[in-house]
Amino acid sequence: MDTFVRFLYEFVNQTVSGILMIFKGLWDGIKQIFNIKQYIEVFRNYYTDFSAPEWVMAVLSILFVAIFLGLIVFLVLFLVRKYTRLRKPVIDQEALLDEVATLNKKVATLSREKDEILAMKVSQLGLKPFESATEELNENGEQTEGVEEGETGQRFAKLSLIDMEYANYKIQNYNNSFDLPEFVSHFRNFAASKLKLYYTEKMMRIFVAGLASTKLVILQGISGTGKTSLAYAWGKFLKHDSCVASVQPSWRDRTDLFGYFNEFTKKFNETDILKEMYIANYTDDIYTIILDEMNLSRVEYYFAEMLSILEMPNKDEWVIEVVPNSWPTDPKKLKFGKIQVPANMWYIGTINNDDSTFAVTDKVYDRAMPIDINDKGQAFVPEQKDAMDVNYSYLDRIFSEAMENYAISQDTLNKIDKMDDYVIAHFRIAFGNRIVSHMKKFVPVYVACGGTEVDGVDYFIAKKILRKFEQLNMAYIRDEIDPFIKFLNDNFGKDAMAECIEYLLRLKKST
């Protein structure tokens, strides 16, 4: 054992000694560079023997060394200052968010205090606010066992009203018979004729195909190009106004989406989103939630649970727990405190990328369909079209039929596999099964809407896969862009992948 200890000491000492020598050498070098006393000593040893020209050269040498040392000091200070300036906005932003969260807590506290004061005033009138008896009287006036305190009132006021409104509701069958090209054309002409919103046919195909591929669609681009308007028009077109949820910087968890239970009032603060989800569970119509400016807060904070649920293949498992227990007076579609996430509802987020917003992470982008709207639509003379009644079951069926009838060809899939291998080898980026699954839904529906397979693949790859290049160091991949463009032209056809090539050239130009 002693032999091993000596071996281990000498073996590890070799590495540790080397590291210490590096730091010691670096420190000795810095001390030597800035050893002014030694510079003076060298000068004293030689200055008495200088000739006139040598004096001039000596002065120039001293100036050169002084400037060099000054540049070193300046560079160090510049880097420190730049780092500090870069860190300050991040720190300020986090501080502001913390302050907003603190103020929200104070507002909630003040609201509770206000409710308590009102309760005291009501009590003075002989009433007992928020109090539920633990015993009740039956129809004969006899005393019976009741439920626990607080469980006899209605804690979901809005949802209970919906139960009353839809008590005798029967699902409507609109006898739809349109195909996808007619559907896209009808929507485009409705938006133009009724709302004066102009979009290209390609944009309409992309939007409808995006809805077919996933329940979360992200509309992004410069301000004023009609991102929110497109989602708004979609709700109007289907005769169910989109529920607009304006995301706030203080949104941190799911309660901002669905609401929360107030322990003092024994009531649940229901949001419009929860109300819309509850209504959607009654019907076969199509509903839309607009998450306006969705990246003002971190999407993966307040929408994390929904991101996971919407990825489940079995829609019966799309369930969210609203409250941890069940009361006898709860709405009838709230089973055991849980609500079914309706399959006939889409979530459309709009984002702007500026200093006031957070970057949307890969976790979100991989589960969504991003659509860029950067061009203002050109006005045209539309056909006069009215809004439509559309059954979700019918639209879902023609989506499924399109995915079967216009499945991506094996030849195109082979080309995509080659591209995947190329991207892994040259850019160290790969895309998983989730993205491939989305593509196998998006492209066939895009083709069924009147587009071509290569155009659908081109757009999908540009927005879902090449977008990942923005995470890379542009200086290192700049020289790889032109060969990749050549690869795309050789495999898919000259300029067939126009969206991808345009994106790559813009990326190269930005480096």
MARKE-550106 format. One record per residue (C-alpha): x, y, z negated; residue in one letter. Coordinates in steps of 0.5 Angstrom, whole numbers, padded with zeros to 4 digits, always signed. Last residue first. Example, Ala and Ser with C-alpha at 12.3 -4.5 7.8 and 13.67 -1.06 7.14 Angstrom:
residues 2
+0027-0002-0014s
+0025-0009-0016a
***
This chain:
residues 511
-0043+0075+0080t
-0050+0078+0082s
-0049+0076+0090k
-0048+0069+0088k
-0055+0068+0085l
-0058+0072+0090r
-0055+0067+0095l
-0057+0061+0091l
-0065+0064+0090y
-0065+0065+0098e
-0062+0058+0099i
-0067+0055+0095c
-0073+0059+0097e
-0071+0058+0105a
-0070+0050+0104m
-0072+0049+0111a
-0066+0054+0113d
-0063+0048+0118k
-0066+0041+0116g
-0067+0038+0109f
-0060+0034+0109n
-0055+0038+0113d
-0058+0045+0111n
-0059+0043+0103l
-0051+0041+0103f
-0049+0047+0107k
-0053+0051+0101i
-0049+0047+0096f
-0042+0048+0100p
-0044+0056+0100d
-0046+0056+0092i
-0039+0052+0090e
-0035+0058+0090d
-0039+0062+0085r
-0040+0056+0080i
-0034+0058+0075y
-0035+0066+0076a
-0043+0065+0075m
-0042+0061+0068n
-0048+0057+0067l
-0055+0058+0064q
-0057+0061+0070e
-0056+0055+0074f
-0062+0052+0070k
-0067+0056+0075r
-0064+0051+0081l
-0069+0046+0078i
-0076+0048+0076k
-0077+0055+0081k
-0072+0053+0087a
-0074+0046+0086i
-0081+0047+0086f
-0081+0052+0092y
-0077+0047+0097d
-0081+0041+0095v
-0087+0045+0097g
-0084+0048+0103d
-0082+0041+0105v
-0089+0038+0104e
-0092+0043+0108t
-0098+0047+0106g
-0105+0047+0107g
-0108+0046+0100c
-0107+0038+0101a
-0100+0040+0102v
-0099+0044+0095y
-0103+0038+0092v
-0098+0033+0094p
-0092+0037+0092v
-0095+0039+0085f
-0097+0032+0082k
-0090+0029+0084k
-0086+0035+0082m
-0089+0035+0075h
-0087+0027+0075s
-0080+0029+0077v
-0080+0035+0072i
-0082+0030+0066r
-0077+0024+0069n
-0071+0029+0068g
-0067+0034+0072f
-0059+0034+0072a
-0054+0039+0071i
-0046+0038+0071r
-0046+0043+0077f
-0042+0040+0082h
-0043+0032+0081a
-0050+0033+0077i
-0052+0038+0083v
-0050+0033+0088y
-0053+0027+0085d
-0059+0030+0084d
-0059+0033+0092m
-0058+0025+0094k
-0064+0023+0090d
-0068+0029+0093i
-0066+0027+0100k
-0069+0020+0098n
-0075+0022+0095l
-0076+0026+0102t
-0075+0020+0106d
-0080+0016+0101q
-0085+0021+0103s
-0088+0025+0097i
-0096+0023+0096a
-0101+0026+0100y
-0107+0021+0100n
-0105+0019+0092e
-0104+0026+0089m
-0109+0029+0094a
-0114+0024+0091e
-0112+0026+0084s
-0113+0033+0085f
-0120+0032+0088i
-0122+0028+0082r
-0119+0034+0077d
-0124+0039+0081l
-0130+0034+0081y
-0129+0033+0073s
-0128+0040+0072y
-0134+0042+0075n
-0134+0048+0079v
-0140+0054+0079d
-0137+0059+0084m
-0136+0066+0085a
-0138+0070+0091d
-0135+0071+0098k
-0135+0076+0103q
-0129+0075+0108e
-0123+0079+0107p
-0120+0085+0111v
-0113+0085+0109f
-0109+0089+0103a
-0101+0086+0103q
-0100+0083+0096g
-0094+0087+0092k
-0088+0082+0091d
-0085+0079+0085n
-0090+0074+0083i
-0085+0068+0081d
-0089+0062+0079i
-0087+0058+0073p
-0090+0051+0072m
-0089+0049+0065a
-0087+0043+0061r
-0079+0044+0063d
-0080+0052+0062y
-0082+0051+0055v
-0076+0046+0053k
-0072+0050+0058d
-0072+0056+0053t
-0076+0063+0055v
-0071+0069+0053a
-0074+0073+0048f
-0077+0080+0050t
-0076+0087+0048s
-0070+0088+0052d
-0073+0086+0059d
-0076+0079+0062n
-0083+0080+0063n
-0088+0074+0062i
-0095+0072+0063t
-0098+0066+0060g
-0103+0061+0063i
-0106+0056+0059y
-0111+0051+0062w
-0118+0048+0060m
-0122+0043+0062n
-0118+0037+0058a
-0120+0040+0052p
-0116+0040+0046v
-0120+0036+0041q
-0121+0039+0034i
-0119+0036+0027k
-0122+0038+0020g
-0124+0030+0020f
-0128+0031+0026k
-0130+0039+0028l
-0135+0037+0034k
-0140+0038+0029k
-0138+0044+0026p
-0137+0044+0018d
-0142+0044+0013t
-0141+0037+0010p
-0133+0039+0009w
-0127+0036+0012s
-0120+0036+0010n
-0113+0038+0012p
-0116+0044+0017v
-0115+0046+0024v
-0111+0039+0026e
-0110+0039+0033i
-0112+0033+0038v
-0110+0031+0045w
-0110+0024+0043e
-0116+0022+0048d
-0112+0026+0053k
-0108+0020+0054n
-0101+0022+0058p
-0099+0026+0052m
-0095+0032+0055e
-0101+0037+0053l
-0100+0035+0045i
-0092+0037+0045s
-0093+0044+0048l
-0099+0045+0044m
-0095+0044+0038e
-0090+0048+0039a
-0094+0054+0042f
-0093+0059+0036y
-0085+0058+0035y
-0083+0055+0042e
-0086+0061+0045v
-0081+0066+0041r
-0085+0072+0041s
-0086+0078+0046l
-0085+0072+0051n
-0092+0071+0052m
-0093+0078+0055e
-0101+0076+0056d
-0102+0069+0054l
-0109+0068+0058i
-0113+0062+0056i
-0117+0059+0062t
-0124+0055+0062y
-0127+0050+0067i
-0134+0047+0066d
-0135+0040+0064d
-0138+0043+0058t
-0139+0042+0050y
-0131+0041+0049n
-0130+0048+0053a
-0134+0052+0047i
-0129+0049+0042y
-0123+0051+0046m
-0126+0058+0047e
-0128+0059+0039k
-0121+0057+0038l
-0118+0062+0043i
-0122+0067+0040d
-0119+0066+0033t
-0123+0064+0027e
-0121+0066+0020n
-0124+0060+0016f
-0128+0062+0010k
-0127+0060+0003k
-0126+0068+0001t
-0120+0067-0003f
-0117+0061+0000e
-0117+0064+0007n
-0117+0058+0012f
-0112+0060+0018y
-0113+0062+0025g
-0112+0058+0032f
-0107+0062+0036l
-0103+0066+0030d
-0104+0060+0026t
-0100+0056+0030r
-0093+0059+0028d
-0089+0066+0028r
-0093+0071+0032w
-0090+0078+0029s
-0088+0080+0036p
-0095+0080+0038q
-0098+0076+0044v
-0104+0079+0047s
-0109+0073+0048a
-0114+0074+0053v
-0120+0069+0054c
-0121+0068+0062s
-0128+0070+0064d
-0132+0064+0066h
-0136+0065+0072k
-0130+0060+0076l
-0128+0066+0080f
-0128+0071+0074k
-0123+0066+0070g
-0119+0066+0076w
-0119+0073+0077a
-0116+0074+0070y
-0110+0069+0072a
-0109+0073+0078l
-0109+0080+0075s
-0105+0078+0069t
-0099+0077+0074k
-0101+0082+0079g
-0095+0085+0082t
-0095+0091+0077g
-0089+0089+0072s
-0083+0085+0075i
-0084+0077+0075g
-0087+0072+0072q
-0093+0067+0072l
-0092+0061+0067i
-0097+0056+0068v
-0099+0051+0062l
-0104+0045+0064k
-0099+0042+0069t
-0099+0039+0076s
-0106+0041+0078a
-0105+0048+0076l
-0099+0049+0079g
-0102+0046+0086a
-0107+0052+0085v
-0102+0057+0084f
-0098+0055+0089i
-0103+0054+0094r
-0106+0061+0092m
-0099+0064+0093m
-0098+0061+0100k
-0105+0064+0102e
-0102+0071+0100t
-0105+0075+0095y
-0109+0081+0095y
-0113+0084+0089l
-0119+0088+0091k
-0124+0085+0085l
-0130+0083+0089k
-0127+0082+0097s
-0120+0081+0095a
-0121+0076+0089a
-0127+0072+0093f
-0123+0072+0099n
-0117+0068+0096r
-0121+0064+0091f
-0125+0062+0098h
-0119+0060+0102s
-0116+0056+0096v
-0123+0052+0095f
-0124+0051+0103e
-0117+0048+0103p
-0118+0044+0097l
-0124+0041+0099d
-0131+0043+0098f
-0137+0038+0096s
-0139+0041+0089n
-0146+0038+0086n
-0146+0043+0081y
-0147+0038+0075n
-0149+0041+0069q
-0148+0038+0062i
-0154+0039+0058k
-0154+0044+0052y
-0160+0043+0047n
-0156+0045+0041a
-0151+0049+0045y
-0153+0056+0041e
-0153+0053+0035m
-0147+0049+0035d
-0144+0056+0038i
-0146+0059+0032l
-0143+0054+0027s
-0136+0055+0031l
-0137+0063+0030k
-0138+0062+0022a
-0133+0056+0021f
-0133+0056+0013r
-0140+0055+0012q
-0142+0054+0005g
-0143+0048+0000t
-0135+0046+0000e
-0133+0051-0005g
-0133+0047-0011e
-0134+0040-0010e
-0140+0037-0007v
-0147+0036-0011g
-0150+0031-0016e
-0157+0032-0016t
-0162+0036-0021q
-0169+0035-0020e
-0173+0040-0016g
-0177+0035-0012n
-0174+0037-0006e
-0167+0036-0009n
-0163+0041-0013l
-0156+0042-0013e
-0150+0041-0017e
-0143+0043-0016t
-0145+0050-0015a
-0141+0054-0010s
-0139+0061-0012e
-0136+0066-0006f
-0140+0072-0009p
-0144+0071-0015k
-0150+0076-0015l
-0152+0080-0021g
-0151+0087-0018l
-0144+0088-0022q
-0142+0081-0019s
-0143+0085-0012v
-0138+0090-0015k
-0133+0085-0017m
-0133+0081-0010a
-0132+0088-0007l
-0126+0089-0011i
-0123+0082-0010e
-0124+0083-0002d
-0120+0089-0003k
-0114+0085-0006e
-0115+0080-0001r
-0114+0085+0004s
-0108+0088+0001l
-0104+0082+0000t
-0106+0080+0008a
-0103+0087+0010v
-0097+0086+0005k
-0096+0080+0009k
-0096+0083+0016n
-0091+0089+0013l
-0086+0083+0011t
-0087+0080+0018a
-0086+0087+0022v
-0080+0088+0017e
-0077+0081+0019d
-0078+0082+0026l
-0075+0089+0026l
-0069+0086+0022a
-0068+0081+0028e
-0068+0086+0033q
-0063+0090+0029d
-0059+0084+0029i
-0059+0083+0036v
-0058+0090+0038p
-0052+0091+0033k
-0048+0084+0036r
-0047+0087+0042l
-0044+0094+0039r
-0040+0090+0034t
-0037+0085+0040y
-0035+0092+0044k
-0032+0095+0038r
-0028+0089+0037v
-0026+0088+0044l
-0024+0096+0045f
-0020+0096+0038l
-0016+0090+0040v
-0015+0093+0047l
-0013+0100+0044f
-0008+0096+0040v
-0005+0093+0046i
-0005+0099+0050l
-0001+0103+0045g
+0004+0097+0045l
+0005+0098+0052f
+0005+0105+0052i
+0011+0105+0047a
+0015+0100+0051v
+0014+0104+0057f
+0016+0111+0053l
+0022+0108+0050i
+0024+0105+0057s
+0023+0112+0060l
+0028+0115+0055v
+0033+0110+0056a
+0033+0111+0063m
+0034+0118+0062v
+0039+0117+0057w
+0043+0112+0062e
+0043+0118+0067p
+0047+0122+0063a
+0051+0117+0060s
+0050+0113+0054f
+0055+0111+0049d
+0053+0114+0043t
+0046+0112+0044y
+0047+0104+0044y
+0047+0102+0037n
+0043+0107+0034r
+0037+0105+0039f
+0038+0098+0037v
+0037+0100+0030e
+0031+0104+0032i
+0027+0099+0035y
+0029+0094+0029q
+0025+0099+0025k
+0019+0099+0029i
+0018+0092+0028n
+0011+0092+0032f
+0013+0086+0037i
+0017+0083+0032q
+0011+0082+0027k
+0007+0080+0032i
+0012+0074+0034g
+0013+0072+0027d
+0005+0072+0026w
+0004+0067+0033l
+0010+0063+0031g
+0007+0062+0024k
+0000+0060+0027f
+0003+0055+0032i
+0008+0052+0026m
+0003+0051+0022l
-0001+0047+0027i
+0005+0043+0029g
+0006+0042+0021s
-0001+0039+0021v
+0000+0035+0026t
+0007+0031+0024q
+0004+0031+0017n
-0001+0027+0019v
+0004+0021+0021f
+0009+0023+0016e
+0003+0022+0010y
+0000+0016+0013l
+0006+0012+0014f
+0008+0014+0007r
+0001+0012+0004v
+0002+0006+0009f
+0008+0004+0006t
+0006+0005-0001d
+0000+0000+0000m
***
